[in-house]
Amino acid sequence: MTTAEEIIEFQRNAAPRRIWEMDKCTFNKIRKIKEDNGIYLWTPEPNHEDMPGYFLGIQIQIAKERCFQIRYEFTDGSSHVIESDIKI
């Protein structure tokens, strides 16, 4: 019989991994953005203070080039980038 853990693991492995890619200047700006109720959209990494943390629940990676985009990484090793036209 299939267990709930097996189904959850299958779903996790089938979905692409999402990563925010942004430059340091953009990162410093998004860390200050709050929802109307005062909750920050940025969350620090709980165990590693030197890591950029999460934005809207998605891991952040700091890029050297100026950018604000989401990279999807698929289990077959391929990836796809969606660049944002939002000016931060």
N, C-alpha and C positions, 0 to 999 in steps of 0.2 A: 504494500500500500504506500502511496506517495504521501510524504509529510509536508506540512506547511513550510518548513524550512527549505525543502527542496524546490518548491514552487517559487518562494521568495528569492532564492539564490539564482534560479533560472531567469527570473524577471530582471534581476540586477545585472546579470551577465549579458542579457539580450539588449538592454538599453545602452545608448551611448553615454559616455562620461562627458559632462559639461564642465568647462573651465572658463572663467572670465580672464581675459588677457587685457592688461592695461598698463600704461606707463606710470611711473612713480608720481608725477604731477597729478594725473587723473585719480590715482589711488588716494592721494592726500585729500582731494576734494570729495570723493564719494564717501569717505569715512565720516564726513560731517552731515550727510543727508539723513533726514528723519522723516518718518511718516507724520501725518497730521496729529496722531496721538502721542508724538514725542519719542517713539521707538526708532532707534537707528536701523538703517537697512544693512549696515555693515556689522559683522560679528567677528571679534578677534578669534584667533586660533587658541583653543582652550589650554593646550599643553605646550605650545611653543610660541613665546612672545615675539620671536624674530620672524615668524611666518606672517604673510599678509592676511590670512583669515578667509572670511566668506562674505559675499555680497548677494543678498537675496537668497541665501542658502546654498550658493554655488561657490566652489573654491576659487580663489584669486591667484593668478600668476602674474608677476611683474615682468613687463616686457621692456627692452631697451629702447625700442622705437615708440614714437607717440601712437597710441591706439586705444580703442575701447571696443572690444569685440568678444564674442563667445566662440570657443573652439569645441567642437564635438569630436570625441575620440571613440572610434568603433572597435569592437573586439577583434576585427580582422587586421587591425593596425592602421587603417585609413583614418583620415580626419577631414573635417569640413569647418570652415571659419565663416561666421556671419559678422560682418563689420557693422557697427552702429554709426548712424549719422547724427546721433545726439551729441551736442556740444556740452561737455562738462567743464 
